[in-house]
Amino acid sequence: MATGLLRHLPRAATGLARKLTSRRRAFLTWGAVLLVVLALYFTLTHQKNQAPKVLKLSFSLSARDRSTDVFVRARGAEVYVYSAIATNYDFNSGLKRQGQRMSHQHKATDAPLTEPTDIVITILDKSRREPFRCCVALADGQTVMEIPARDFYSLNPETTDRDIYMARQIVCSVPAATSRPLPSYLTLVTHSSCHGDVSDYTPILYPPRVHNELAVCAKIAHSGGLDPGRVIEWFEMQRLLGVDKVVIYDLGNPEVLMKVFRHYQEIGMLDIVPYDLPGSPKHRKLTEDFKFTPQFLHDETLAVLECRVRLGGYEMILSHDLDELVVPRERASLKDVFKKARQQSPLAAGFYFLTEFFITSWAPTNRDSTLTFTRYQRCTAVHRECTKFVVFPQRVHTFLTHTILQKSFYTTPYLSPRDLILHHYRKCPSGWRTCRPDTVVDNTMSQYTRDLELRVSKVRKLTGMTPLQV
């Protein structure tokens, strides 16, 4: 009998195993179904929360002249909005049909939004990452879209100093809708609802897309610290090097310098963008005596972040100051140099430059020259300090004063100093070791002397400045 039971044990065990396996399979199947249902529920809920709300509000976009505002404080939050710029909308086709001249300052028209568009909002933010929503007013004067915002970039987000206005950018994505006009103005809200009072709305800008053109982000000109004659030299060298556009942020410059800026604005080379330092502490500046305050870096970097978006339609963007020049070793267009470099490094998002410091507190090498850039030829050996760069906007997320933040899979190599070098003209700060080692003479700029002197003399005359003198 025992033998008979033992004979049937394997069969019984197999049947039990089959039952257990069947139950396990059913459990796993229903579990998988439940997970799919939950995932679908959360996805649909998230999409619902992220979907724009369309509100019908009556407002007048011409109710207030917004051209006088630099920063606009958002309602109910310690946040100052500097600009709102569409990053992937092609404004060129409509402009060409209308025969208009393209500019960085174009605002929304009655044209429809034919593709989804990201709007990057540049802000100084003390709210510490409130869940912002964008109120996007359309050009019809009666439609506002309420859209959840998402992070784009924040400078030093780990800071615990709650008195800092953080330089920050957020994004609102506007869906395509051919039946609606373009988004025209924008504001931010946190806990309140969107409204039709346009007093705290900021105009949305639509930068043009331009092919094979090179622009320079020249950062903030401030406090009257620039020599107008040297600024003319700088602009004329940019023209000789093939630069198409320069953007400068204007913070408290005197009339003698503004006269120079307006000259280059009138010939179409310069865009002057008003700048300010809102909030507290009041009356702060970007001069050396404020340089080591906690707020300084954010005030200075905000313009750099914004410039990347403002010039995003250009094929190449240089970022450097008005006392710096990017100079090829052999006389050539910068665009040609960068084109060749891109052929050699097809995955480059941009290129860093090595630097030579031409110390203007040393005695000039070429005393016969009337120009700073050709008068001073003695410089430091090549350094990686105070690095600057050129970027290709479609391949970078953003950039800072000395750093490229490239997108995945792209590289940021250095260009060889045999091909090109960054010339930095400045006095030597006390205790700065960079300008103390062995020096060299670099006369690369001498090949531009004749052309540059003629150009500078002409502009000095046009702007009412005294003739060049040695």
Summary of the structure (lengths in Angstrom):
residues: 470
radius of gyration: 29.1
end to end distance: 123.5
largest distance: 124.6
contacts: 1426
relative contact order: 0.12
helix: 31%
strand: 30%
